[in-house]
Amino acid sequence: MSKRTERLDSEFRKEIAAIIAGPLKDREPALTGLVSVTEADVAPDLKTAKVYISVYAKSPEEKKRQLEIIRANAGFMRHELARVMRIRTVPELTILSDDSFEYGSKMDEIFAKLNKDD
């Protein structure tokens, strides 16, 4: 991965997180969960970007609803990115769920249980 790609990924992650925390929450009052942008993977041609988002919510249904709100507003986020970033083409955003924290938490519980049994 080139330095430029790494820098773009980092900048996109930071700006998308700011958009979700600011303008998107103002626009969508139903967006109440704690949302974290864990990774942004921008294609080298800047046509597409995969954005991995982790949502902390009270229930799986609430998490799914929060993710759908974010997915429905991908166009709005792209528009906001165009205002903030100084690039000719703003990529089309694909919002994906990042469940790595949940997986890690589940593994921690299993390891703790194994150590407790010993």
C-alpha angles and dihedrals in degrees: 000000000000125000090246092054092047091049092048092048091051094046092048092049091051095046095045090051089052092049092050092048094046126022096018095052088048091050095043112041089179089069098095107140126098105266125196127185103217101177143359120200111192117192114239091243090053092232097117140017129193112214117196114207131187117203123196109204138154095252139013089250091054091047090052091049092050091050091050091053090053092046091049089054097049090112091052090050090049090052091050090048090054089057094049106035125068100223129116097229124036109204125238107258124232110193115211131180117246110208096170093109091054090047091050091049091050091050091049090054091050092049091047090051091050092049091047092054092054 
